[in-house]
Each structure stands twice: as C-alpha cells, then as structure tokens.
Amino acid sequence: MFDSIPIIDVGPLVRKKGDEDFREDPEVRNVVHQLDLACRNVGFFYVSGHGIPLELCQAVLDVGHEFFSQPESQKLRIAMSSSTGFRGYQKLGENVTKGLPDQHEAIDYFKEFESTKVALRSENPLVGLNQWPDSVSKFRPLVQEYLEMLIELARTIMRGIALALGGPKDLFEGERAGDPFWILRVIGYPPISNLSCLSNPNGEEVGCGDHTDYGLLTLVNQDLDITALQVKTQDGKYIWVDPIPGTFVVNIGDMLTVQLMYSLSSM
C-alpha cells in the first residue's frame, strides 16, 4: 500500500552512465534500490536531477499553451488522419478511453520511419511524417530539442531499472528495447467549466479516464500552477500527484511487464 509518490534523484545515473564501474558505484546502487522499490510498490515516481534545463521544460509548456489558445480552424491545419499515420492534432473529445470521450485536445508525435525500412501504409498504418504548426514561433525546434533529451533520460532510467532486476545495464538495449517507438503527446486540458457538454454518462468531467499506459515508460511534464493528475492506489483510492518544480512524473507501463517476463526468462 502507498499514500504518496516517491521522489528519486536520478542525478548519479545521469552523471555516471558512461563509467565502467557504473553498476558498483554506491550512489548508483542507492538510486537503483529506490527505483526497485518504486516500481514494485507504486509504479509511479518523480525524478529530479535529470539534467534537462528547467527553462526548456517550461518553454515547451508555453508553446503548447500558445498553440491550444488558437482558433480551432488554425489547429485543424495539422489535423490527425489516417493519411498522416495518425500523427497531428486531435480535437476535444476525439480521444477515447474505455469507450468514453476524453476532455482534452492534443498533438501526437510518433517516431518517424525511414521509407526504406517500412512497409506500405496499407500494411503499417503508423507510417507517416510528424506535423508541426507554423503558427507558433519556435514550436518545432523547442519540441525536437526537448524530445531528444527525454529519449536519453528515459534510456538512462531504464538502465537503472535493468540493474534493479539484477541484469546488466544494457538489458533493455539492442533487440529488446534499444530502438524504441517513442510517442510524444502535447496535451491541452480546457477548464472544467467549459466541458459540461462532454461529461460522461456518470456526469463526471475528467480530462482523461483512468487507464494504464501501454508503453515501457512514461515521463510527464506538468504545469506548475494546477494539480490535475491522480494515481489509483492498490486499495482503490485516488491520490493527487502535485506538480513539483524541476521534476518529471514517471510511470511504468504495460509493456514493461511483458519485457520483464521475457528478460527474466532469458537470463
């Protein structure tokens, strides 16, 4: 049982990831122990000491707010469709969780494939190019810089999780997870007072219904001026995940369970 989300300083993992004695370093071992406890008992944790500039994290939030404040006609210029590989802008209520429309809008970005390495779109519906708004200055360069840092941070955290499982730090590299299919969602949640028309059948107004993430690892960059994220405890209660400056909220996903089963059986 848990009633709060642990905070883990992953600075030692970030600073020492290239060291030959990475696994034996006392500071690294301490972080690995904390990751082990958080993943086994909670599934969520904050990370601090990650090395991504706070100014960049805030700048990405700012350009997201600027985009979502535009008229819908402007946002629909990069609308998601099958022809874009399901990349691009989703209107309010288009995303669905457990059969109910979510009360948020978003831009979805996926890893792009080289044309020589993928099948035709009819065989792979996620083949496509990401769509970038030209109406928000610096949106693309900021988000691309941020994304590169996030991918490396996620890889570093996965090295710590690999050690927590008793494997080598590169347990999730190579064929298992070394070339991840990443997804970045820039999400806007309008004020609840604007959403009564989209309430679900129970009358609840939620930005996104309760769910588990299907990937390996999720990193969340929250606005600092509002608490909106909740985590469900093992006894069915919901606890708030307050924004903490300088941190990301991290949760492990369904795919990690599959990876763990495969990895442990292969050791």
N, C-alpha and C positions, 0 to 999 in steps of 0.2 A: 504494500500500500504506500502511496505517496500523497503529499498535500502541497508540494511546491516543486518547481522546476530547478534542477541544479545548474550552477554556473561553473563552467570549466574554462580555465585559462589555457588555451592551446599554444601559447607562445613558444614553449620548448619544442613542440612538434614542428612549428613553422621555422624556427631558427636552426634546428639541428637535423632537419630531414635529410641532408646530404652527408652527415657524419657516418664514418664506418662503424662506430660503436653506438649508433642510434638506439638500438634495442636495449643496450645495457646502461644507458645514461640514467642516473637517478631521477632527474627532472622528467624525462620522457616516461619512465616507468610509472611515476606518480600520475601523469596525465592519462596514461593507458589504463591505470586502475580506476580512475574516475569515469572514463568512457565506458569501461566494462560495467560498472555499477549503474550508470545512467541508462545504457542500452538494455540491460537485463531487467531493471526495475521500473523504468519510466518510459523510455522510448523517445523522450524529448530532453533537450538540454540547451542552455545558452552557451555560446562560445565567445570568449573575449581573447585579446592578444592575438587576433587573427592576421593582423598586418595590412588589412585593406583600409585605406585612408577614410576617416570619418567624413571628410569633405566630399569624397566620391560617392559614398553611400547616400549622403543627403542630396547630392546633385541629381542622382538617379531618381530619387523620390520626387524631387522638384519638377523634373521634365515630365515625369508620369502625371503629376497633377496638372501640369500645363496642357498636356495632350487631352486628358479627360474633361477639362473645362471647355473644350472647343465644341462648336455645334456638331450635332450628330452627322450632318452631311459631310463635314470635313473629316470626321473619324472614319466614315464608311469608305473613304477613298482607299483605305488599306483593309477592307473587309475580308474576313476569313471565308474561304470557299474550298471546294474540292480541287479546283484548278490551281490553288496556291499551296497544295499539300497541307491544308488545314492550318496554315500559318496566317496571322493577321488579327484584325480587330473583331471581337465578339461583343454584340450589343447586350445591354442589360437584359437578363433573363434567358439568354441563349444557352448558357452553360447549365447543365442539369446534373444534380446529384441525387441519387436514389429516386429518380423519377420526378423530382421537383425542381423548378427553375431557381437557379441561384441569383441572388440580388446583387450582382456585381457585373462590371464590364471589364474587359481585359484585352491585352495584346499578347498573342502567343508567338514565341520564337522557339524553333527547334534547330538541332544540329543540321547543317546542310550537307548533302552528299555530293561527292564528285560524280559527274554523269557517267564516268567510265566504270563506277563501282556499284551502280544500282540498276534495278530492273525498270521497265517502263512503268509509268504512273498507274496503269491499269492493274499491274501486279503489286505495286507498292504505293498505297495512297498517300504516304507521308513524304514522297519525293516532291521537292519544291524549293523555292527561294524565300527567305525571310523578307517581310515587308517593313519598310521604315518610313515614318511620317516625315515629310519635308516641311511641314508647317511648324515644327518645334525646333528651334535652333539648338544644335549640338546634341540632339537626342541620340543619333546613331553612334557617334564617336564615344560619347559617355557610356552608353549601354554596352558597347563592344569592349571597352576597356574594363568595365566592371565585370562583365561576363568572363573574360579571360582570368581575372583574379579569383572569381568564385569557383571556376572549374579547378584551379590549382589548390584552393583551400579545401574543397571537397575531397580531392585526391589525398591531401595531407591527412585529413580527418580519417579517411578510410584506411590509411596506413596504420594509424593508431588503433582502429577497430580490429584490423588484422592481427596486430600484436596482442590485443586483448583476448583474442580467440586462441592464442598460442601458436599462431602461424608466423611465417616470415612477413616482413613489412610490405612486400610486393604480392601478397596473397591475392589481392583483387586487381592486379595488373594483368597484362598480357591478354589472353583469350577470354578470361573471365569478366573483367570489367575495365580493361586498360584503355579502351576506346569508347567511352560512354556516349550513349544517345542522350544528350542533355536537353532539357526543356527550361526555358525562362518565361515566366508569366509576369507581366506588368499589370497589376490589378487595381481597379478603382472601385471603391465602395461608396455610393451616394449616401447622404444622410437618411436614416431610417424614416424620417417624416415624409420623404419623397417616395416611399416604396410601398405604401399601403395597397396599391393596385396589384402588387406582385406577392402578397402574402400567400404562404402555402395553405393547404386545406385546414391546418390546425390553427391558423391565424398567426403563426409565428413569422417574424420578419428577420431573416438571417441572411448574411452576405453569402454564406456557403454552408450547406448542410454538413452534418458530421460525417466523417469518412476517414479512411486510412489512405496514405499516399502509395501509389503503385511502384515507385522507383526504389533506388537504393538509399538515397539520402536527399533530404530537402533542407535548404537554407532559406530563412525568411528574414527580410529586412523590413521592419515595421516603422510606420510613422510614430514619432515620439510623443505626440500630443493627444493620443487616444488609445485606450485599451480595448481591443476588439477580438483577440484570439483566445479561444478556450481549448482546454485539453480534458478529455474524459478519463477519469481515474478508473482503477480496476473495480471499484465498488459502485460505478455508475454515476458518480458526481462529476460536475464540471468545475474546473478551476481556471481562473484568469491567468493569462500569460502577459504580464505587464511589460511594455517596452522598456528596455534598459539601454541607455546610450552606450555606443561602442560595442554592441553585441549583435550577433545573429541568433535567431532561434533555429535549432536544428532538430529534425526528427528522422528516425529511421523508417524506411518504407517496406512494403510487402516484398519487393524483390530481394531485399537483404535477407529475409527469412529463407528464400529459395537458395540464395548464394551460400548462406551459412550451412544449409543442409548438404549442398554439393561439396563445399570446401572441406567440411569436417569428414565427409565420407571419403574424400580423396587424399587426406593427409596420411 
